[in-house]
């Protein structure tokens, strides 16, 4: 059992209205030192045997991310990220 | 400028139909060694000065996660995660 993490974020040049809504809400919490909030997706893929990063990259490219507006990164989960 | 990353995932006991839909689509890609896919959110918070993890935790708790069904983790972005 091995876990691969895929982080999918909007490309920097794409506006993120959801993140902007969070920024706009922060002054109500008394927070004034945040300049930007970007909201993306984190996907955890559990492999039965060995983690297969190339396979995970293919899954991310075809099923998880929209390459027109999103970038993604694939990496092995660190040990402390793997919950029992 | 310092970046804090908040990972928000459904609690393990909560069903994730979106992740299950990805699992169901995998055989069509020829993938048969994935046992589970869980889809959560990754939020990048950019602080103007020093990163404030306690502040980020408060933002996550009040604005970003639903503590009834979601767990979250707050951490400093690693250097290689900070895009120029």
Backbone of each chain as nested JSON, in Angstrom:
{
  "chains": [
    {"id": "A", "residues": [
      {"number": 1, "name": "UNK", "atoms": {"N": [0.857, -1.197, 0.0], "CA": [0.0, 0.0, 0.0], "C": [0.894, 1.249, 0.0]}},
      {"number": 2, "name": "UNK", "atoms": {"N": [0.722, 2.094, -0.992], "CA": [1.541, 3.297, -1.066], "C": [0.663, 4.439, -1.551]}},
      {"number": 3, "name": "UNK", "atoms": {"N": [0.903, 5.594, -0.995], "CA": [0.048, 6.73, -1.335], "C": [0.792, 7.771, -2.149]}},
      {"number": 4, "name": "UNK", "atoms": {"N": [0.129, 8.211, -3.22], "CA": [0.655, 9.291, -4.04], "C": [-0.285, 10.488, -3.883]}},
      {"number": 5, "name": "UNK", "atoms": {"N": [0.298, 11.674, -3.773], "CA": [-0.496, 12.893, -3.631], "C": [-0.388, 13.709, -4.916]}},
      {"number": 6, "name": "UNK", "atoms": {"N": [-1.527, 14.14, -5.437], "CA": [-1.55, 15.025, -6.603], "C": [-2.117, 16.369, -6.152]}},
      {"number": 7, "name": "UNK", "atoms": {"N": [-1.336, 17.43, -6.327], "CA": [-1.796, 18.779, -6.017], "C": [-2.17, 19.463, -7.324]}},
      {"number": 8, "name": "UNK", "atoms": {"N": [-3.409, 19.908, -7.415], "CA": [-3.881, 20.586, -8.628], "C": [-4.206, 22.029, -8.262]}},
      {"number": 9, "name": "UNK", "atoms": {"N": [-3.527, 22.961, -8.901], "CA": [-3.788, 24.385, -8.628], "C": [-4.075, 25.112, -9.937]}},
      {"number": 10, "name": "UNK", "atoms": {"N": [-4.921, 26.131, -9.874], "CA": [-5.12, 26.989, -11.032], "C": [-3.784, 27.604, -11.435]}},
      {"number": 11, "name": "UNK", "atoms": {"N": [-3.558, 27.766, -12.729], "CA": [-2.347, 28.452, -13.182], "C": [-2.333, 29.868, -12.595]}},
      {"number": 12, "name": "UNK", "atoms": {"N": [-1.118, 30.402, -12.344], "CA": [-1.043, 31.706, -11.663], "C": [-1.805, 32.82, -12.396]}},
      {"number": 13, "name": "UNK", "atoms": {"N": [-1.909, 32.716, -13.715], "CA": [-2.556, 33.804, -14.454], "C": [-4.081, 33.687, -14.48]}},
      {"number": 14, "name": "UNK", "atoms": {"N": [-4.613, 32.591, -13.93], "CA": [-6.068, 32.399, -13.925], "C": [-6.654, 32.959, -12.627]}},
      {"number": 15, "name": "UNK", "atoms": {"N": [-7.664, 33.806, -12.739], "CA": [-8.31, 34.366, -11.55], "C": [-8.954, 33.269, -10.722]}},
      {"number": 16, "name": "UNK", "atoms": {"N": [-8.95, 33.457, -9.405], "CA": [-9.528, 32.47, -8.5], "C": [-10.579, 33.169, -7.625]}},
      {"number": 17, "name": "UNK", "atoms": {"N": [-11.819, 33.264, -8.105], "CA": [-12.85, 34.025, -7.371], "C": [-13.149, 33.418, -5.994]}},
      {"number": 18, "name": "UNK", "atoms": {"N": [-13.002, 32.089, -5.88], "CA": [-13.27, 31.433, -4.604], "C": [-12.218, 31.877, -3.558]}},
      {"number": 19, "name": "UNK", "atoms": {"N": [-10.956, 31.881, -3.976], "CA": [-9.898, 32.35, -3.089], "C": [-10.067, 33.822, -2.766]}},
      {"number": 20, "name": "UNK", "atoms": {"N": [-10.471, 34.612, -3.767], "CA": [-10.67, 36.045, -3.55], "C": [-11.78, 36.289, -2.53]}},
      {"number": 21, "name": "UNK", "atoms": {"N": [-12.815, 35.436, -2.565], "CA": [-13.906, 35.568, -1.594], "C": [-13.38, 35.348, -0.175]}},
      {"number": 22, "name": "UNK", "atoms": {"N": [-12.442, 34.407, -0.021], "CA": [-11.851, 34.185, 1.305], "C": [-11.051, 35.412, 1.727]}},
      {"number": 23, "name": "UNK", "atoms": {"N": [-10.231, 35.945, 0.799], "CA": [-9.455, 37.158, 1.125], "C": [-10.392, 38.277, 1.577]}},
      {"number": 24, "name": "UNK", "atoms": {"N": [-11.523, 38.427, 0.87], "CA": [-12.451, 39.505, 1.217], "C": [-13.1, 39.303, 2.581]}},
      {"number": 25, "name": "UNK", "atoms": {"N": [-13.194, 38.054, 3.023], "CA": [-13.831, 37.768, 4.315], "C": [-12.856, 37.936, 5.478]}},
      {"number": 26, "name": "UNK", "atoms": {"N": [-11.543, 37.984, 5.201], "CA": [-10.559, 37.965, 6.287], "C": [-10.607, 39.177, 7.223]}},
      {"number": 27, "name": "UNK", "atoms": {"N": [-10.83, 40.4, 6.708], "CA": [-10.879, 41.532, 7.648], "C": [-11.92, 41.339, 8.754]}},
      {"number": 28, "name": "UNK", "atoms": {"N": [-13.001, 40.638, 8.468], "CA": [-14.0, 40.372, 9.511], "C": [-13.442, 39.504, 10.625]}},
      {"number": 29, "name": "UNK", "atoms": {"N": [-12.404, 38.697, 10.296], "CA": [-11.741, 37.892, 11.333], "C": [-10.587, 38.669, 11.986]}},
      {"number": 30, "name": "UNK", "atoms": {"N": [-10.415, 39.918, 11.557], "CA": [-9.31, 40.703, 12.097], "C": [-7.973, 40.384, 11.454]}},
      {"number": 31, "name": "UNK", "atoms": {"N": [-7.998, 39.756, 10.286], "CA": [-6.744, 39.387, 9.598], "C": [-6.47, 40.412, 8.504]}},
      {"number": 32, "name": "UNK", "atoms": {"N": [-5.316, 41.06, 8.564], "CA": [-5.01, 42.065, 7.542], "C": [-3.633, 41.85, 6.925]}},
      {"number": 33, "name": "UNK", "atoms": {"N": [-3.008, 40.692, 7.173], "CA": [-1.662, 40.478, 6.63], "C": [-1.629, 39.336, 5.608]}},
      {"number": 34, "name": "UNK", "atoms": {"N": [-2.777, 39.047, 4.993], "CA": [-2.811, 38.025, 3.95], "C": [-3.005, 38.715, 2.612]}},
      {"number": 35, "name": "UNK", "atoms": {"N": [-2.109, 38.44, 1.668], "CA": [-2.202, 39.128, 0.384], "C": [-2.936, 38.308, -0.662]}},
      {"number": 36, "name": "UNK", "atoms": {"N": [-2.957, 36.975, -0.498], "CA": [-3.595, 36.163, -1.528], "C": [-3.974, 34.794, -0.975]}},
      {"number": 37, "name": "UNK", "atoms": {"N": [-5.088, 34.277, -1.457], "CA": [-5.508, 32.911, -1.127], "C": [-5.859, 32.228, -2.448]}},
      {"number": 38, "name": "UNK", "atoms": {"N": [-5.262, 31.055, -2.679], "CA": [-5.567, 30.295, -3.904], "C": [-6.097, 28.937, -3.474]}},
      {"number": 39, "name": "UNK", "atoms": {"N": [-7.214, 28.542, -4.068], "CA": [-7.85, 27.288, -3.665], "C": [-7.754, 26.273, -4.798]}},
      {"number": 40, "name": "UNK", "atoms": {"N": [-7.12, 25.15, -4.504], "CA": [-6.979, 24.087, -5.492], "C": [-7.46, 22.772, -4.929]}},
      {"number": 41, "name": "UNK", "atoms": {"N": [-7.027, 21.689, -5.551], "CA": [-7.455, 20.368, -5.079], "C": [-6.24, 19.546, -4.664]}},
      {"number": 42, "name": "UNK", "atoms": {"N": [-6.452, 18.688, -3.691], "CA": [-5.439, 17.725, -3.264], "C": [-6.068, 16.356, -3.402]}},
      {"number": 43, "name": "UNK", "atoms": {"N": [-5.442, 15.494, -4.183], "CA": [-6.001, 14.161, -4.425], "C": [-5.029, 13.119, -3.897]}},
      {"number": 44, "name": "UNK", "atoms": {"N": [-5.534, 12.186, -3.127], "CA": [-4.72, 11.095, -2.594], "C": [-5.081, 9.817, -3.335]}},
      {"number": 45, "name": "UNK", "atoms": {"N": [-4.077, 9.228, -3.987], "CA": [-4.281, 7.99, -4.74], "C": [-3.567, 6.859, -4.001]}},
      {"number": 46, "name": "UNK", "atoms": {"N": [-4.336, 5.836, -3.656], "CA": [-3.79, 4.709, -2.896], "C": [-3.528, 3.561, -3.87]}},
      {"number": 47, "name": "UNK", "atoms": {"N": [-2.252, 3.165, -3.988], "CA": [-1.924, 2.026, -4.85], "C": [-1.914, 0.752, -4.023]}},
      {"number": 48, "name": "UNK", "atoms": {"N": [-2.332, -0.349, -4.64], "CA": [-2.369, -1.632, -3.932], "C": [-0.947, -2.082, -3.586]}},
      {"number": 49, "name": "UNK", "atoms": {"N": [-0.033, -1.979, -4.56], "CA": [1.345, -2.413, -4.302], "C": [2.274, -1.211, -4.245]}},
      {"number": 50, "name": "UNK", "atoms": {"N": [3.256, -1.19, -5.126], "CA": [4.19, -0.08, -5.217], "C": [3.496, 1.168, -5.771]}},
      {"number": 51, "name": "UNK", "atoms": {"N": [3.911, 2.325, -5.293], "CA": [3.405, 3.565, -5.873], "C": [3.979, 3.719, -7.28]}},
      {"number": 52, "name": "UNK", "atoms": {"N": [3.151, 4.13, -8.206], "CA": [3.584, 4.275, -9.596], "C": [3.374, 5.736, -10.0]}},
      {"number": 53, "name": "UNK", "atoms": {"N": [4.473, 6.509, -9.92], "CA": [4.34, 7.958, -10.147], "C": [3.967, 8.275, -11.587]}},
      {"number": 54, "name": "UNK", "atoms": {"N": [4.493, 7.486, -12.54], "CA": [4.168, 7.744, -13.949], "C": [2.684, 7.508, -14.194]}},
      {"number": 55, "name": "UNK", "atoms": {"N": [2.185, 6.43, -13.606], "CA": [0.765, 6.114, -13.715], "C": [-0.078, 7.235, -13.086]}},
      {"number": 56, "name": "UNK", "atoms": {"N": [0.362, 7.696, -11.922], "CA": [-0.367, 8.761, -11.223], "C": [-0.385, 10.033, -12.072]}},
      {"number": 57, "name": "UNK", "atoms": {"N": [0.756, 10.278, -12.748], "CA": [0.828, 11.463, -13.621], "C": [-0.186, 11.349, -14.767]}},
      {"number": 58, "name": "UNK", "atoms": {"N": [-0.312, 10.134, -15.302], "CA": [-1.265, 9.903, -16.398], "C": [-2.706, 10.102, -15.904]}},
      {"number": 59, "name": "UNK", "atoms": {"N": [-2.998, 9.574, -14.709], "CA": [-4.337, 9.732, -14.128], "C": [-4.632, 11.213, -13.911]}},
      {"number": 60, "name": "UNK", "atoms": {"N": [-3.639, 11.947, -13.375], "CA": [-3.834, 13.375, -13.114], "C": [-4.115, 14.116, -14.412]}},
      {"number": 61, "name": "UNK", "atoms": {"N": [-3.336, 13.787, -15.436], "CA": [-3.463, 14.486, -16.71], "C": [-4.802, 14.201, -17.373]}},
      {"number": 62, "name": "UNK", "atoms": {"N": [-5.265, 12.954, -17.279], "CA": [-6.475, 12.587, -18.019], "C": [-7.757, 12.765, -17.218]}},
      {"number": 63, "name": "UNK", "atoms": {"N": [-7.687, 12.617, -15.889], "CA": [-8.927, 12.602, -15.105], "C": [-9.025, 13.702, -14.055]}},
      {"number": 64, "name": "UNK", "atoms": {"N": [-7.895, 14.187, -13.558], "CA": [-7.974, 15.034, -12.361], "C": [-7.792, 16.517, -12.638]}},
      {"number": 65, "name": "UNK", "atoms": {"N": [-6.991, 16.853, -13.631], "CA": [-6.69, 18.265, -13.872], "C": [-7.166, 18.68, -15.256]}},
      {"number": 66, "name": "UNK", "atoms": {"N": [-7.453, 19.945, -15.386], "CA": [-7.741, 20.532, -16.696], "C": [-6.5, 21.313, -17.117]}},
      {"number": 67, "name": "UNK", "atoms": {"N": [-5.685, 20.722, -18.024], "CA": [-4.381, 21.334, -18.322], "C": [-4.471, 22.713, -18.981]}},
      {"number": 68, "name": "UNK", "atoms": {"N": [-5.644, 23.1, -19.429], "CA": [-5.785, 24.439, -20.009], "C": [-5.673, 25.507, -18.918]}},
      {"number": 69, "name": "UNK", "atoms": {"N": [-6.249, 25.242, -17.755], "CA": [-6.266, 26.264, -16.708], "C": [-5.562, 25.828, -15.42]}},
      {"number": 70, "name": "UNK", "atoms": {"N": [-5.121, 24.567, -15.353], "CA": [-4.551, 24.087, -14.094], "C": [-3.168, 23.472, -14.291]}},
      {"number": 71, "name": "UNK", "atoms": {"N": [-2.323, 23.616, -13.268], "CA": [-1.055, 22.899, -13.173], "C": [-1.212, 21.812, -12.12]}},
      {"number": 72, "name": "UNK", "atoms": {"N": [-0.469, 20.714, -12.293], "CA": [-0.503, 19.729, -11.215], "C": [0.901, 19.229, -10.889]}},
      {"number": 73, "name": "UNK", "atoms": {"N": [1.034, 18.74, -9.654], "CA": [2.292, 18.149, -9.196], "C": [1.987, 16.812, -8.576]}},
      {"number": 74, "name": "UNK", "atoms": {"N": [2.821, 15.819, -8.875], "CA": [2.618, 14.467, -8.351], "C": [3.808, 14.132, -7.459]}},
      {"number": 75, "name": "UNK", "atoms": {"N": [3.538, 13.59, -6.267], "CA": [4.644, 13.22, -5.377], "C": [4.214, 12.095, -4.455]}},
      {"number": 76, "name": "UNK", "atoms": {"N": [5.188, 11.374, -3.943], "CA": [4.906, 10.368, -2.925], "C": [4.46, 11.06, -1.657]}},
      {"number": 77, "name": "UNK", "atoms": {"N": [3.45, 10.511, -0.974], "CA": [3.063, 11.063, 0.318], "C": [4.201, 10.847, 1.294]}},
      {"number": 78, "name": "UNK", "atoms": {"N": [4.511, 11.893, 2.085], "CA": [5.481, 11.684, 3.161], "C": [4.865, 10.752, 4.188]}},
      {"number": 79, "name": "UNK", "atoms": {"N": [5.725, 10.103, 4.948], "CA": [5.222, 9.095, 5.893], "C": [4.193, 9.702, 6.848]}},
      {"number": 80, "name": "UNK", "atoms": {"N": [4.462, 10.922, 7.326], "CA": [3.526, 11.481, 8.304], "C": [2.192, 11.878, 7.67]}},
      {"number": 81, "name": "UNK", "atoms": {"N": [2.172, 11.917, 6.306], "CA": [0.9, 12.222, 5.649], "C": [0.006, 10.992, 5.543]}},
      {"number": 82, "name": "UNK", "atoms": {"N": [0.595, 9.811, 5.703], "CA": [-0.196, 8.595, 5.558], "C": [-0.861, 8.292, 6.898]}},
      {"number": 83, "name": "UNK", "atoms": {"N": [-2.145, 8.534, 6.929], "CA": [-2.888, 8.267, 8.165], "C": [-3.105, 6.77, 8.312]}},
      {"number": 84, "name": "UNK", "atoms": {"N": [-3.118, 6.288, 9.527], "CA": [-3.282, 4.841, 9.725], "C": [-4.627, 4.342, 9.211]}}
    ]},
    {"id": "B", "residues": [
      {"number": 1, "name": "UNK", "atoms": {"N": [7.217, 37.889, 2.381], "CA": [6.215, 37.033, 1.731], "C": [6.454, 35.581, 2.126]}},
      {"number": 2, "name": "UNK", "atoms": {"N": [5.46, 34.963, 2.715], "CA": [5.623, 33.576, 3.146], "C": [4.321, 32.838, 2.864]}},
      {"number": 3, "name": "UNK", "atoms": {"N": [4.467, 31.599, 2.446], "CA": [3.283, 30.849, 2.041], "C": [2.976, 29.72, 3.029]}},
      {"number": 4, "name": "UNK", "atoms": {"N": [1.713, 29.636, 3.395], "CA": [1.247, 28.545, 4.232], "C": [0.284, 27.696, 3.398]}},
      {"number": 5, "name": "UNK", "atoms": {"N": [0.4, 26.375, 3.532], "CA": [-0.472, 25.47, 2.797], "C": [-1.444, 24.812, 3.77]}},
      {"number": 6, "name": "UNK", "atoms": {"N": [-2.72, 24.829, 3.419], "CA": [-3.737, 24.14, 4.217], "C": [-4.288, 22.991, 3.364]}},
      {"number": 7, "name": "UNK", "atoms": {"N": [-4.168, 21.77, 3.871], "CA": [-4.748, 20.608, 3.189], "C": [-6.033, 20.235, 3.906]}},
      {"number": 8, "name": "UNK", "atoms": {"N": [-7.122, 20.216, 3.159], "CA": [-8.423, 19.864, 3.74], "C": [-8.89, 18.569, 3.085]}},
      {"number": 9, "name": "UNK", "atoms": {"N": [-9.1, 17.54, 3.898], "CA": [-9.57, 16.257, 3.355], "C": [-10.821, 15.809, 4.124]}},
      {"number": 10, "name": "UNK", "atoms": {"N": [-11.703, 15.112, 3.44], "CA": [-12.832, 14.505, 4.131], "C": [-12.317, 13.557, 5.209]}},
      {"number": 11, "name": "UNK", "atoms": {"N": [-12.992, 13.471, 6.333], "CA": [-12.609, 12.495, 7.354], "C": [-12.689, 11.093, 6.743]}},
      {"number": 12, "name": "UNK", "atoms": {"N": [-11.846, 10.178, 7.224], "CA": [-11.779, 8.853, 6.585], "C": [-13.122, 8.123, 6.561]}},
      {"number": 13, "name": "UNK", "atoms": {"N": [-13.987, 8.397, 7.556], "CA": [-15.26, 7.666, 7.603], "C": [-16.332, 8.274, 6.707]}},
      {"number": 14, "name": "UNK", "atoms": {"N": [-16.03, 9.412, 6.069], "CA": [-17.014, 10.056, 5.198], "C": [-16.817, 9.562, 3.761]}},
      {"number": 15, "name": "UNK", "atoms": {"N": [-17.888, 9.115, 3.127], "CA": [-17.802, 8.643, 1.741], "C": [-17.415, 9.783, 0.811]}},
      {"number": 16, "name": "UNK", "atoms": {"N": [-16.669, 9.458, -0.224], "CA": [-16.206, 10.459, -1.183], "C": [-16.639, 10.038, -2.59]}},
      {"number": 17, "name": "UNK", "atoms": {"N": [-17.874, 10.393, -2.976], "CA": [-18.401, 9.926, -4.27], "C": [-17.583, 10.42, -5.459]}},
      {"number": 18, "name": "UNK", "atoms": {"N": [-16.99, 11.613, -5.321], "CA": [-16.185, 12.175, -6.413], "C": [-14.928, 11.312, -6.621]}},
      {"number": 19, "name": "UNK", "atoms": {"N": [-14.276, 10.953, -5.526], "CA": [-13.111, 10.073, -5.615], "C": [-13.502, 8.695, -6.143]}},
      {"number": 20, "name": "UNK", "atoms": {"N": [-14.655, 8.206, -5.691], "CA": [-15.116, 6.894, -6.147], "C": [-15.371, 6.905, -7.654]}},
      {"number": 21, "name": "UNK", "atoms": {"N": [-15.873, 8.031, -8.161], "CA": [-16.106, 8.147, -9.609], "C": [-14.789, 8.026, -10.371]}},
      {"number": 22, "name": "UNK", "atoms": {"N": [-13.717, 8.596, -9.807], "CA": [-12.405, 8.471, -10.454], "C": [-11.949, 7.008, -10.43]}},
      {"number": 23, "name": "UNK", "atoms": {"N": [-12.093, 6.353, -9.264], "CA": [-11.718, 4.93, -9.173], "C": [-12.466, 4.121, -10.232]}},
      {"number": 24, "name": "UNK", "atoms": {"N": [-13.77, 4.408, -10.378], "CA": [-14.574, 3.653, -11.343], "C": [-14.146, 3.9, -12.788]}},
      {"number": 25, "name": "UNK", "atoms": {"N": [-13.537, 5.051, -13.044], "CA": [-13.115, 5.373, -14.407], "C": [-11.749, 4.771, -14.741]}},
      {"number": 26, "name": "UNK", "atoms": {"N": [-10.984, 4.344, -13.732], "CA": [-9.598, 3.928, -13.969], "C": [-9.445, 2.695, -14.867]}},
      {"number": 27, "name": "UNK", "atoms": {"N": [-10.316, 1.679, -14.736], "CA": [-10.129, 0.516, -15.625], "C": [-10.131, 0.891, -17.104]}},
      {"number": 28, "name": "UNK", "atoms": {"N": [-10.878, 1.925, -17.465], "CA": [-10.873, 2.381, -18.854], "C": [-9.515, 2.905, -19.291]}},
      {"number": 29, "name": "UNK", "atoms": {"N": [-8.697, 3.371, -18.315], "CA": [-7.326, 3.804, -18.628], "C": [-6.343, 2.635, -18.526]}},
      {"number": 30, "name": "UNK", "atoms": {"N": [-6.866, 1.453, -18.213], "CA": [-5.975, 0.304, -18.056], "C": [-5.306, 0.245, -16.687]}},
      {"number": 31, "name": "UNK", "atoms": {"N": [-5.841, 0.982, -15.715], "CA": [-5.252, 1.01, -14.371], "C": [-6.052, 0.086, -13.464]}},
      {"number": 32, "name": "UNK", "atoms": {"N": [-5.366, -0.905, -12.878], "CA": [-6.095, -1.828, -12.009], "C": [-5.422, -1.998, -10.647]}},
      {"number": 33, "name": "UNK", "atoms": {"N": [-4.457, -1.134, -10.335], "CA": [-3.758, -1.297, -9.057], "C": [-3.998, -0.115, -8.099]}},
      {"number": 34, "name": "UNK", "atoms": {"N": [-5.108, 0.585, -8.308], "CA": [-5.455, 1.685, -7.398], "C": [-6.642, 1.242, -6.557]}},
      {"number": 35, "name": "UNK", "atoms": {"N": [-6.491, 1.328, -5.224], "CA": [-7.568, 0.858, -4.355], "C": [-8.471, 1.987, -3.894]}},
      {"number": 36, "name": "UNK", "atoms": {"N": [-7.963, 3.211, -3.891], "CA": [-8.793, 4.302, -3.384], "C": [-8.298, 5.647, -3.89]}},
      {"number": 37, "name": "UNK", "atoms": {"N": [-9.234, 6.543, -4.152], "CA": [-8.906, 7.925, -4.509], "C": [-9.749, 8.829, -3.62]}},
      {"number": 38, "name": "UNK", "atoms": {"N": [-9.099, 9.774, -2.943], "CA": [-9.829, 10.724, -2.094], "C": [-9.52, 12.134, -2.597]}},
      {"number": 39, "name": "UNK", "atoms": {"N": [-10.557, 12.928, -2.779], "CA": [-10.369, 14.262, -3.341], "C": [-10.679, 15.315, -2.286]}},
      {"number": 40, "name": "UNK", "atoms": {"N": [-9.684, 16.141, -1.993], "CA": [-9.859, 17.202, -1.011], "C": [-9.429, 18.532, -1.598]}},
      {"number": 41, "name": "UNK", "atoms": {"N": [-9.152, 19.483, -0.726], "CA": [-8.752, 20.803, -1.189], "C": [-7.368, 21.151, -0.671]}},
      {"number": 42, "name": "UNK", "atoms": {"N": [-6.652, 21.913, -1.485], "CA": [-5.355, 22.456, -1.077], "C": [-5.453, 23.958, -1.199]}},
      {"number": 43, "name": "UNK", "atoms": {"N": [-5.206, 24.663, -0.108], "CA": [-5.335, 26.116, -0.106], "C": [-3.979, 26.739, 0.201]}},
      {"number": 44, "name": "UNK", "atoms": {"N": [-3.568, 27.68, -0.629], "CA": [-2.304, 28.391, -0.413], "C": [-2.621, 29.791, 0.096]}},
      {"number": 45, "name": "UNK", "atoms": {"N": [-2.121, 30.1, 1.29], "CA": [-2.336, 31.418, 1.891], "C": [-1.011, 32.157, 1.88]}},
      {"number": 46, "name": "UNK", "atoms": {"N": [-1.021, 33.336, 1.265], "CA": [0.196, 34.13, 1.133], "C": [0.155, 35.245, 2.18]}},
      {"number": 47, "name": "UNK", "atoms": {"N": [1.116, 35.234, 3.106], "CA": [1.187, 36.3, 4.104], "C": [2.114, 37.397, 3.603]}},
      {"number": 48, "name": "UNK", "atoms": {"N": [1.779, 38.649, 3.963], "CA": [2.592, 39.783, 3.532], "C": [3.967, 39.712, 4.186]}},
      {"number": 49, "name": "UNK", "atoms": {"N": [4.006, 39.442, 5.493], "CA": [5.299, 39.372, 6.184], "C": [5.611, 37.934, 6.567]}},
      {"number": 50, "name": "UNK", "atoms": {"N": [5.785, 37.712, 7.847], "CA": [6.049, 36.375, 8.379], "C": [4.812, 35.486, 8.237]}},
      {"number": 51, "name": "UNK", "atoms": {"N": [5.037, 34.213, 7.986], "CA": [3.931, 33.269, 7.995], "C": [3.43, 33.104, 9.426]}},
      {"number": 52, "name": "UNK", "atoms": {"N": [2.123, 33.089, 9.601], "CA": [1.533, 32.968, 10.933], "C": [0.678, 31.701, 10.955]}},
      {"number": 53, "name": "UNK", "atoms": {"N": [1.278, 30.615, 11.466], "CA": [0.584, 29.319, 11.408], "C": [-0.677, 29.306, 12.274]}},
      {"number": 54, "name": "UNK", "atoms": {"N": [-0.626, 29.981, 13.423], "CA": [-1.812, 30.004, 14.286], "C": [-2.958, 30.73, 13.599]}},
      {"number": 55, "name": "UNK", "atoms": {"N": [-2.616, 31.828, 12.971], "CA": [-3.6, 32.586, 12.215], "C": [-4.184, 31.729, 11.086]}},
      {"number": 56, "name": "UNK", "atoms": {"N": [-3.298, 31.027, 10.385], "CA": [-3.741, 30.178, 9.271], "C": [-4.673, 29.087, 9.779]}},
      {"number": 57, "name": "UNK", "atoms": {"N": [-4.363, 28.559, 10.977], "CA": [-5.218, 27.524, 11.568], "C": [-6.611, 28.084, 11.856]}},
      {"number": 58, "name": "UNK", "atoms": {"N": [-6.647, 29.326, 12.333], "CA": [-7.938, 29.968, 12.63], "C": [-8.739, 30.181, 11.335]}},
      {"number": 59, "name": "UNK", "atoms": {"N": [-8.031, 30.638, 10.281], "CA": [-8.692, 30.85, 8.983], "C": [-9.249, 29.521, 8.46]}},
      {"number": 60, "name": "UNK", "atoms": {"N": [-8.44, 28.471, 8.579], "CA": [-8.879, 27.155, 8.091], "C": [-10.12, 26.694, 8.846]}},
      {"number": 61, "name": "UNK", "atoms": {"N": [-10.079, 26.858, 10.152], "CA": [-11.176, 26.388, 10.996], "C": [-12.457, 27.155, 10.721]}},
      {"number": 62, "name": "UNK", "atoms": {"N": [-12.337, 28.467, 10.507], "CA": [-13.546, 29.288, 10.38], "C": [-14.044, 29.447, 8.946]}},
      {"number": 63, "name": "UNK", "atoms": {"N": [-13.113, 29.411, 7.975], "CA": [-13.531, 29.735, 6.608], "C": [-13.301, 28.611, 5.598]}},
      {"number": 64, "name": "UNK", "atoms": {"N": [-12.326, 27.736, 5.842], "CA": [-11.915, 26.83, 4.761], "C": [-12.421, 25.402, 4.926]}},
      {"number": 65, "name": "UNK", "atoms": {"N": [-12.555, 24.944, 6.159], "CA": [-12.941, 23.543, 6.365], "C": [-14.267, 23.462, 7.104]}},
      {"number": 66, "name": "UNK", "atoms": {"N": [-14.964, 22.38, 6.887], "CA": [-16.166, 22.071, 7.666], "C": [-15.771, 20.997, 8.675]}},
      {"number": 67, "name": "UNK", "atoms": {"N": [-15.551, 21.4, 9.936], "CA": [-14.982, 20.444, 10.898], "C": [-15.881, 19.25, 11.204]}},
      {"number": 68, "name": "UNK", "atoms": {"N": [-17.132, 19.306, 10.79], "CA": [-18.02, 18.157, 11.004], "C": [-17.611, 16.986, 10.104]}},
      {"number": 69, "name": "UNK", "atoms": {"N": [-17.227, 17.286, 8.877], "CA": [-16.925, 16.202, 7.94], "C": [-15.483, 16.24, 7.413]}},
      {"number": 70, "name": "UNK", "atoms": {"N": [-14.731, 17.287, 7.761], "CA": [-13.387, 17.416, 7.187], "C": [-12.311, 17.579, 8.261]}},
      {"number": 71, "name": "UNK", "atoms": {"N": [-11.116, 17.051, 7.97], "CA": [-9.92, 17.322, 8.765], "C": [-9.042, 18.277, 7.968]}},
      {"number": 72, "name": "UNK", "atoms": {"N": [-8.254, 19.083, 8.681], "CA": [-7.301, 19.904, 7.923], "C": [-5.942, 19.885, 8.588]}},
      {"number": 73, "name": "UNK", "atoms": {"N": [-4.935, 20.167, 7.778], "CA": [-3.557, 20.266, 8.263], "C": [-2.967, 21.561, 7.736]}},
      {"number": 74, "name": "UNK", "atoms": {"N": [-2.226, 22.248, 8.587], "CA": [-1.623, 23.53, 8.221], "C": [-0.116, 23.375, 8.297]}},
      {"number": 75, "name": "UNK", "atoms": {"N": [0.585, 23.834, 7.257], "CA": [2.051, 23.731, 7.283], "C": [2.671, 24.824, 6.424]}},
      {"number": 76, "name": "UNK", "atoms": {"N": [3.919, 25.118, 6.701], "CA": [4.657, 26.051, 5.853], "C": [4.892, 25.398, 4.502]}},
      {"number": 77, "name": "UNK", "atoms": {"N": [4.771, 26.153, 3.423], "CA": [5.109, 25.619, 2.107], "C": [6.603, 25.349, 2.07]}},
      {"number": 78, "name": "UNK", "atoms": {"N": [6.981, 24.194, 1.521], "CA": [8.413, 23.965, 1.322], "C": [8.896, 24.918, 0.241]}},
      {"number": 79, "name": "UNK", "atoms": {"N": [10.194, 25.169, 0.261], "CA": [10.718, 26.177, -0.66], "C": [10.385, 25.834, -2.103]}},
      {"number": 80, "name": "UNK", "atoms": {"N": [10.495, 24.556, -2.444], "CA": [10.26, 24.21, -3.855], "C": [8.78, 24.315, -4.243]}},
      {"number": 81, "name": "UNK", "atoms": {"N": [7.893, 24.448, -3.207], "CA": [6.482, 24.62, -3.534], "C": [6.153, 26.07, -3.874]}},
      {"number": 82, "name": "UNK", "atoms": {"N": [7.058, 26.976, -3.491], "CA": [6.784, 28.392, -3.738], "C": [7.213, 28.724, -5.16]}},
      {"number": 83, "name": "UNK", "atoms": {"N": [6.217, 28.908, -5.995], "CA": [6.51, 29.243, -7.389], "C": [6.914, 30.706, -7.465]}},
      {"number": 84, "name": "UNK", "atoms": {"N": [7.798, 31.042, -8.38], "CA": [8.266, 32.433, -8.481], "C": [7.13, 33.377, -8.865]}}
    ]}
  ]
}
